[in-house]
Amino acid sequence: MPIQLRTLFGRTVVLLCWLAYLRMPLYAGTSGEVTVAKNRLDTYVQEFRVEELAASLQKMLPGPERDYFEGVLANRTGHVDESIRLLNNALPKIRASHRDRAAVALEILADNYNKAFRYADAGRAYDDLLAHFSDQLKGDHLQGTKDDAGVVHLLGRAPAQTVAWNGPTRLKTERDAIGTLVTELTVHGVREKWLLDTGANLSVVSRSLAKKLGLQPLPGFGQTMSGLTGIENPLQVAIVPVLQIGGATLRSVVVLILDDDNLKIKLPNKSYQINGIIGYPVFQALGVVTFFQDGFLEAGPETDSSTSGTHMYMRFLQPVIECRIQGQSLPFPFDSGADGTFLSIRYYKQFQGDSKDWKKEENIMGGGGGAVRRKVYLLPQLRLQVGTRVATVHNVPVFPTPIGADRDELYGNLGQDFVSGFESFTLDFSKMTFRLGAPLSVQTKQ
């Protein structure tokens, strides 16, 4: 990573100031209070408690450790360039003093570079992380990091994705055979239905569709783990030169190529072949994306934001929505490619006092490559407040044990049932907010 160098001019003054800084506490207060405050900040980072992290930083004195925490915050609030600057400032100091923080910093730096389409820099950050701090990554997290590093290295010197606007974007959408939103796009003269999946880190095509599109895979193979099933799927990477989405022209769009069977959703009494998926980098490039329940998608760099919404953050390449439950603000990934909501072991631990009202049953979760059966509780009703709106979801699975995916780290995953009772929902990547439109019942009366 680039390290900021100082000139020899004023070396003595700089050294004295630095030594004086090292003797200063990060917070005003006793040494015990300082230690407690620092440990609390690490907890906020680990548990994705963004508001508490931001509030605590107001009391923190300047220096490498504040740069670290501010760099994490900047990443999660969508300020990629600022996060890169802050974390590169912090790394030389925390590499030796806080190996756990250095691992987090390098993983987030790799994510920042990936979002900025600086794939070579992302690869170097991953290499540093895996070579020097892999002991800080456990189980699925370590394997997932290796998978991500492998994909980035496949991209090598791939060009950065760009977007140009020559008119509004309004696309017709529909529900496919498994209830997910799709739209028809014409790419390289081939018209195909593409699944609209805000939970997909990257866009995806089946191998058969890649051949129809004339895509040439970049050299090498990688693998990715399905977030729901935990199944590893082999993949290649290709670049779509031009992807037209309404009035938006995207160039150099990265797509993962998976074998057709690994994009076949197998559920009881049905299977469904997915051929194309639009993932996060495309949605982010569109700026503001609104899905309407009457079957349309609108997108553009600006939109009306008069409707009250909630904070939207990023956990790597996935949007995270802040919802209030029983007076508490909790982070949930939102996955428009999932038909249903589920709650994780973290939710179970926090609200297990209510579990006497929950039923026990078996749940089948489908994903790329297959399906997995697990024992769960069933929450009869879940109320989630989003700004001034309240979404109610019924019969929600609650997992009392780890799923074995990154969803364990937050409170679950919000699916299409979360937004089904509203006229529309909007992901605003320019202002990092999420909004629900008017309740459908109100629209029906009108």
C-alpha positions in Angstrom: 0.0 0.0 0.0 1.3 3.5 -0.7 2.8 5.1 2.4 2.9 8.8 2.8 6.6 9.9 2.9 7.9 13.1 4.7 10.8 15.2 3.5 14.0 15.6 5.6 13.1 19.2 6.3 12.0 19.7 9.9 12.9 16.1 10.8 13.7 17.0 14.4 10.5 18.9 15.0 8.5 16.2 13.4 10.2 13.5 15.6 9.6 15.5 18.8 6.0 16.1 17.9 5.6 12.4 17.1 7.1 11.3 20.5 4.8 13.8 22.3 1.8 12.4 20.4 2.7 8.8 21.5 2.4 9.9 25.1 -1.1 11.4 24.5 -4.2 9.4 25.3 -6.6 8.7 22.5 -9.4 10.0 24.7 -9.4 12.4 27.6 -9.6 10.4 30.8 -7.8 7.8 32.9 -5.9 4.9 31.3 -8.7 2.5 32.3 -11.3 4.7 30.6 -9.1 4.9 27.4 -8.8 1.1 27.3 -12.6 0.6 27.7 -13.3 3.2 25.0 -10.9 1.6 22.5 -12.4 -1.9 23.2 -15.8 -0.5 22.7 -14.9 0.9 19.3 -13.6 -2.5 18.2 -16.9 -4.0 19.3 -18.8 -1.4 17.2 -16.6 -2.4 14.2 -17.1 -6.1 14.7 -20.9 -5.9 15.3 -21.5 -3.4 12.5 -22.8 -0.7 14.9 -22.3 2.3 12.6 -24.1 5.0 14.5 -22.3 4.2 17.8 -18.9 4.1 15.9 -19.6 7.5 14.4 -20.6 9.1 17.7 -17.6 7.7 19.6 -15.2 9.1 17.0 -16.2 12.6 17.8 -14.3 12.2 21.2 -11.2 10.6 19.7 -8.0 12.5 19.3 -6.2 12.6 15.9 -3.7 9.8 15.0 -3.3 6.4 13.4 -6.0 4.7 15.5 -8.6 7.3 14.8 -7.6 7.1 11.1 -8.3 3.3 11.3 -11.8 3.7 12.8 -12.7 6.6 10.5 -11.5 4.5 7.5 -13.8 1.7 8.5 -16.7 4.1 8.9 -16.0 5.8 5.6 -16.1 2.4 3.8 -19.4 1.5 5.4 -21.0 4.8 4.5 -19.9 4.7 0.9 -16.9 7.1 0.9 -14.4 4.8 -0.8 -11.6 7.3 -1.7 -11.7 8.7 1.9 -11.5 5.2 3.3 -8.5 4.4 1.2 -6.6 7.5 2.4 -7.4 7.0 6.0 -6.6 3.2 6.1 -3.3 3.7 4.3 -2.4 6.4 6.9 -3.2 4.0 9.7 -1.7 0.7 8.5 2.0 1.4 9.1 1.3 2.0 12.8 -1.3 -0.7 13.6 0.4 -3.5 11.7 2.6 -4.3 14.7 0.4 -3.0 17.5 -3.0 -4.3 16.5 -2.9 -7.3 14.2 -6.6 -7.7 14.4 -7.2 -4.2 13.2 -4.6 -4.5 10.5 -6.4 -7.6 9.1 -9.7 -5.6 9.1 -8.0 -2.6 7.5 -6.4 -4.7 4.7 -9.7 -6.5 3.9 -11.6 -3.2 3.8 -8.8 -1.7 1.6 -9.2 -4.6 -0.8 -12.9 -3.9 -0.9 -12.4 -0.2 -1.5 -10.0 -0.9 -4.4 -12.4 -3.4 -5.8 -15.2 -0.8 -5.7 -12.9 1.7 -7.4 -12.1 -0.9 -10.1 -8.4 -0.8 -9.0 -8.1 -4.6 -9.3 -4.3 -4.8 -9.1 -4.3 -2.8 -5.9 -7.1 -5.0 -4.5 -5.0 -8.0 -5.3 -2.0 -6.6 -3.4 -4.1 -5.8 -0.4 -5.5 -9.4 -0.3 -2.0 -10.9 -0.7 -0.7 -8.8 2.2 -3.7 -9.9 4.3 -3.4 -13.6 3.5 0.4 -13.6 3.8 0.7 -11.8 7.1 -2.6 -11.8 8.9 -4.4 -15.0 7.9 -4.4 -16.1 11.5 -7.0 -13.4 12.2 -9.5 -15.0 9.7 -11.4 -18.1 10.8 -13.3 -20.8 9.0 -15.6 -19.6 6.3 -14.2 -16.1 6.6 -10.8 -17.3 5.6 -12.1 -19.4 2.8 -14.3 -16.5 1.6 -11.3 -14.1 1.6 -9.3 -16.6 -0.4 -12.1 -16.8 -2.9 -12.4 -13.0 -3.2 -8.7 -12.7 -3.7 -8.8 -15.3 -6.4 -11.5 -13.5 -8.3 -9.6 -10.2 -8.1 -6.4 -11.8 -9.3 -8.3 -13.1 -12.4 -9.2 -9.5 -13.3 -5.6 -8.4 -13.4 -5.5 -5.4 -15.6 -9.1 -5.3 -16.5 -10.4 -1.8 -17.3 -12.5 0.1 -14.9 -16.3 0.0 -15.2 -17.8 3.3 -16.5 -21.4 4.6 -17.0 -22.7 7.3 -19.3 -26.3 8.6 -19.5 -28.2 9.4 -22.7 -31.7 9.3 -21.3 -33.9 8.0 -18.5 -34.0 4.3 -17.5 -37.4 2.6 -17.2 -37.5 -1.1 -17.5 -40.4 -3.6 -17.4 -39.9 -6.2 -14.6 -41.8 -9.4 -13.7 -41.6 -12.3 -11.3 -39.9 -15.4 -12.5 -40.8 -19.1 -11.7 -39.3 -18.8 -8.2 -40.7 -15.4 -7.4 -37.7 -13.2 -8.0 -37.6 -10.0 -10.0 -36.2 -10.2 -13.5 -36.0 -7.9 -16.5 -35.3 -8.5 -20.2 -32.1 -7.0 -21.5 -30.5 -7.2 -24.9 -26.8 -7.7 -24.6 -24.6 -8.3 -27.8 -27.9 -8.8 -29.7 -29.0 -11.6 -27.3 -32.3 -11.0 -25.4 -32.4 -12.7 -22.1 -34.1 -12.4 -18.7 -31.7 -11.1 -16.0 -32.4 -11.6 -12.3 -32.2 -8.2 -10.4 -30.2 -9.2 -7.3 -29.1 -6.5 -4.9 -27.5 -9.3 -2.8 -25.1 -10.4 -5.5 -21.6 -9.0 -5.1 -21.0 -9.2 -8.8 -23.0 -9.8 -12.0 -23.2 -13.4 -13.1 -23.9 -15.3 -16.3 -24.3 -19.0 -17.0 -21.7 -20.7 -19.2 -24.3 -21.2 -21.9 -25.2 -17.5 -21.9 -21.6 -16.5 -21.9 -21.1 -18.5 -25.1 -24.2 -16.9 -26.7 -22.8 -13.4 -25.8 -19.4 -14.3 -27.3 -17.6 -13.6 -24.0 -14.0 -14.7 -23.8 -13.1 -15.8 -20.2 -10.0 -14.2 -18.8 -7.2 -16.7 -18.1 -7.5 -18.8 -15.0 -10.2 -20.3 -12.7 -11.5 -19.2 -9.3 -14.3 -20.3 -7.0 -17.0 -18.8 -4.9 -19.1 -20.0 -2.0 -22.9 -19.7 -2.1 -23.9 -17.6 0.8 -26.9 -19.8 1.7 -25.8 -23.3 1.0 -22.0 -23.0 1.7 -21.3 -24.9 -1.5 -18.1 -23.9 -3.4 -18.7 -23.3 -7.1 -15.9 -23.1 -9.8 -16.0 -19.9 -11.9 -14.3 -17.9 -14.6 -14.4 -14.2 -15.1 -15.2 -12.1 -18.2 -15.7 -8.5 -19.2 -18.9 -7.4 -20.9 -17.7 -4.5 -23.2 -21.1 -2.8 -23.3 -24.2 -3.3 -21.1 -27.2 -1.1 -22.1 -29.7 -0.6 -19.3 -32.3 1.8 -20.5 -30.6 5.2 -20.9 -27.5 4.1 -19.1 -24.6 2.7 -21.0 -22.2 0.7 -18.9 -18.8 -0.3 -20.2 -16.3 -3.0 -18.9 -18.8 -4.7 -16.6 -17.3 -7.7 -14.8 -19.3 -10.9 -14.8 -18.6 -14.2 -13.1 -19.2 -17.3 -15.4 -20.6 -20.2 -13.5 -21.5 -23.6 -14.9 -25.2 -23.9 -15.7 -25.8 -26.5 -13.1 -24.4 -24.2 -10.4 -27.1 -21.6 -11.4 -29.9 -24.1 -11.3 -32.0 -23.6 -8.2 -33.2 -27.0 -6.9 -36.2 -26.9 -4.5 -38.8 -29.5 -3.8 -40.9 -30.3 -6.9 -39.2 -27.6 -9.0 -35.9 -26.5 -10.4 -35.2 -23.2 -12.2 -32.3 -22.2 -14.5 -30.9 -18.7 -14.0 -28.8 -17.4 -16.9 -28.0 -13.8 -16.0 -27.8 -11.9 -12.7 -27.3 -8.1 -12.3 -25.2 -7.5 -9.2 -24.1 -4.6 -7.0 -21.6 -2.8 -9.2 -24.3 -2.2 -11.9 -26.8 -1.0 -9.3 -24.3 1.3 -7.7 -23.4 2.8 -11.1 -27.1 3.6 -11.7 -27.1 5.9 -8.7 -30.7 5.7 -7.6 -32.8 2.6 -8.3 -36.5 2.3 -7.7 -38.5 -0.9 -8.0 -42.2 -0.5 -8.5 -44.7 -3.2 -7.5 -46.7 -2.6 -10.7 -43.8 -4.0 -12.7 -41.2 -1.3 -13.5 -37.7 -0.3 -12.5 -36.6 3.3 -12.8 -33.0 4.4 -12.3 -30.9 7.6 -12.6 -28.2 9.6 -10.9 -30.9 11.8 -9.1 -34.4 11.2 -7.8 -36.9 12.8 -5.5 -36.0 12.0 -1.8 -39.0 13.6 -0.1 -40.1 10.3 1.3 -38.6 9.5 4.7 -36.1 6.6 4.6 -33.4 5.0 6.6 -29.6 4.8 6.5 -28.1 2.3 4.0 -24.6 1.1 4.5 -22.3 -1.2 2.7 -20.9 -4.5 4.0 -18.3 -5.1 1.3 -20.4 -5.4 -1.9 -23.8 -5.7 -0.3 -26.2 -3.1 0.8 -27.2 -3.1 4.5 -30.4 -1.4 5.7 -30.9 0.0 9.2 -34.3 -1.1 10.6 -35.8 -0.5 14.0 -37.1 -3.5 15.9 -38.5 -3.1 19.4 -36.9 0.3 19.7 -33.4 -0.9 18.5 -31.7 0.0 15.3 -30.4 -3.2 13.7 -28.4 -3.8 10.5 -29.9 -6.2 7.8 -28.6 -7.0 4.4 -31.2 -6.6 1.7 -31.3 -9.1 -1.1 -33.9 -8.5 -3.8 -33.0 -11.9 -5.3 -34.3 -13.7 -2.3 -38.1 -14.3 -2.0 -38.1 -14.5 1.8 -36.7 -12.9 4.9 -34.8 -15.0 7.5 -33.2 -14.1 10.8 -29.7 -15.2 12.0 -28.3 -16.6 15.2 -27.4 -13.0 16.2 -31.1 -12.1 16.1 -31.9 -15.4 18.0 -29.4 -14.6 20.8 -30.7 -11.0 21.2 -34.4 -11.9 21.3 -34.4 -15.5 22.4 -36.4 -14.4 25.5 -39.4 -14.2 23.1 -38.8 -17.7 21.7 -41.6 -19.2 23.8 -44.0 -17.9 21.1 -42.0 -19.3 18.2 -42.7 -22.6 16.5 -40.1 -25.2 15.6 -39.9 -26.5 12.1 -37.5 -27.5 9.3 -36.4 -25.0 6.7 -35.0 -25.6 3.2 -32.8 -22.8 1.9 -32.0 -22.9 -1.8 -29.0 -21.3 -3.6 -26.5 -21.8 -6.3 -25.7 -25.5 -6.6 -28.4 -27.0 -4.3 -30.4 -26.7 -1.2 -29.8 -27.2 2.6 -32.2 -28.3 5.3 -31.9 -26.8 8.8 -33.9 -26.8 12.0 -35.3 -23.4 12.7 -37.8 -21.4 14.8 -40.7 -19.7 13.1 -41.4 -16.1 14.2 -45.2 -15.4 13.6 -44.7 -11.7 12.9 -41.8 -9.3 12.5 -42.3 -5.6 12.4 -39.4 -3.5 10.9 -39.5 0.3 11.0 -37.9 2.0 8.0 -38.2 5.8 8.4 -41.9 6.5 8.9 -42.9 3.2 7.3 -43.4 -0.1 9.1 -42.9 -3.3 7.1 -44.6 -6.5 8.6 -43.3 -9.9 7.6 -45.0 -13.1 8.7 -43.7 -16.6 9.5 -40.0 -15.7 9.5 -37.4 -18.4 10.0 -35.0 -17.8 12.9 -31.8 -19.8 12.9 -30.6 -20.8 16.4 -27.3 -22.0 15.1 -24.7 -20.5 12.6 -25.6 -20.8 8.9 -22.0 -20.9 8.0 -22.1 -17.8 5.9 -21.4 -14.1 6.4 -25.1 -13.6 7.3 -24.3 -14.8 10.8 -22.5 -11.5 11.4 -25.6 -9.4 11.0 -29.2 -10.1 12.0 -30.3 -12.1 9.0 -31.4 -11.2 5.5 -34.3 -9.2 4.1 -36.0 -10.6 1.0 -38.9 -9.6 -1.3 -41.5 -10.2 1.4 -40.0 -7.2 3.3 -41.0 -4.8 0.5 -44.1 -6.6 -0.9 -46.6 -4.5 1.0 -45.4 -1.2 -0.5 -45.9 0.6 -3.8 -42.1 0.8 -4.3 -38.7 0.6 -2.7 -35.6 2.7 -3.5 -31.9 2.1 -3.1 -30.2 5.5 -3.2 -26.4 5.0 -3.6 -25.8 8.7 -4.0 -27.2 9.6 -0.5 -26.8 6.1 1.0 -30.4 5.8 2.0 -33.2 3.2 1.5 -36.8 4.2 1.2 -40.2 2.5 1.0 -43.0 3.9 -1.0 -46.7 4.2 0.1 -48.3 1.1 1.6 -50.2 -0.8 -1.1 -53.4 -0.7 1.0 -53.4 3.1 0.8 -52.9 3.0 -3.0 -55.7 0.5 -3.4 -58.1 2.9 -1.5 -57.2 5.7 -3.8 
